Amino acid sequence: MTTPVISAAAVERQPRYAWVVMGVLWGMDLMATMVFFSIGILLPIWKSDLGVTPVQAGLLGSVGFMGFGLFALPAAIWLTTYNPRRITLACAIGMAIMAVLLSFATTVALLLVCLLGFVVLSVSRLQMQVLFIQQWFVPKMYSTINSVDFGARAAGQMVCLAITPALVALLGGWKPYYLVVAVGMAAFAAAWIVLGRERHPHARGRDGALPMENPALVLRRWKVLWVMASSQIGTAVAFGSFISFFPSYAIERHGISLTTIGLLMSLFPVGGVVGSLVSGPLSQALGRRKPFVWGPGLVLPIVFTMLLHVDYLPVIGLLLMVAGFSVMVVAPVLFTMPLDMGLKPREVAVAFGLMRTLFPVGATVGPIFVGLMLQATGSLYLGLSIVAPLSISLFFGGMRLPETGPKGQRQSSLE
């Protein structure tokens, strides 16, 4: 099956206001990241305050991924029928409320419920972001905007991992930390009321809904979308496990402080920012997407395994940067491929939803598995060493993908 080529269209100017819309959405991403990626840092505190067990730690570490896995695809299929501006606002307000509720959580069960609610609203809002990208950006900008989109998210991870320990100490605990997140999310919700706009919205009825159709059928027509999504599963298992448990492993193995491991872990998204920002434009310039998928599949198993055996902190920091680069260099390219294929906007949302479903499945299973291994054996090393090599899935999946980049499209047109 050949990859469809986007038909040539009249040259369209890129509107500058697109960056205003995306700026507000990226601000919401930052607040979501402050909740999602602080879990690994807060786990040692929760163990002391709430008596979190190893299995509960695994559940807390995976709850964010679980929310994405359960709701990304349904949100892409059903919520995209409605006005994305209104859905975005409703989700932002709901996320602010959930952050407030997190600050009042007194048990692990309440933490889990509130975190899951926050993530469900977050993934629903994120699926609307897919539509805004297609509304506001011309096709030649897709790979670049995906790089900036994932780069902004990685930058949020970097900020979160770097400042969370200091912010918790400054505020006197983790509960005020969540109140700060709630205030920030409420501020971006207010900004969205003023600045959030649609451009060239698809034909809607009086209720603001899109005509009924079934975009999920794209998953039956294009089996390659399953290859794109499933290629990340092994990496997701390793990524979710290391994000959740490597801080605890490093504290126990090296006897370092929470602040030190927070700074070390912040180097992961530093590499992620670089990887995200370069992969889209570089793949566009080279005309190839596939090497940016299978290449990291060879690097990550080695890096994750080395993290478990290296004792010199500067080398650990370097390895975390390489891991962040290798994980995040993949996502902008994979998320550009459905756009390369010329799918309809809601079909693209479904393709993205599938990726955001299968990746979290792996990222959910990983921390739960490592938590169970910890409870059974008392060893974090054993569980982490088992999941470390699984990123090889990127190599096998990447080799099976068609080349959808500019050179691949030109070759398809010649055939």
ABEGO torsion letter per residue (X at the ends): XBBBBBBBBBBBBBBAAAAAAAAAAAAAAAAAAAAAAAAAAAAAAAAAAAGBBAAAAAAAAAAAAAAAAAAAAAAAAAAAABBAAAAAAAAAAAAAAAAAAAAABABAAAAAAAAAAAAAAAAAAAAAAAAAAAAABBAAAAAAAAAAAAAAAAAAAAAAAAAAAAAAAAAGEAAAAAAAAAAAAAAAAAAAAAABBBBGBBBBBAAGBBBBBBAAAAAAABAAAAAAAAAAAAAAAAAAAAAAAAAAAAAAAAGBBAAAAAAAAAAAAAAAAAAAAAAAAAAAAAGBAAAAAAAAAAAAAAAAAAAAABABAAAAAAAAAAAAAAAAAAAAAAAAAAAAAGBBAAAAAAAAAAAAAAAAAAAAAAAAAAAAAAAAAGBAAAAAAAAAAAAAAAAAAAAABBBABAAAAAAAAAX
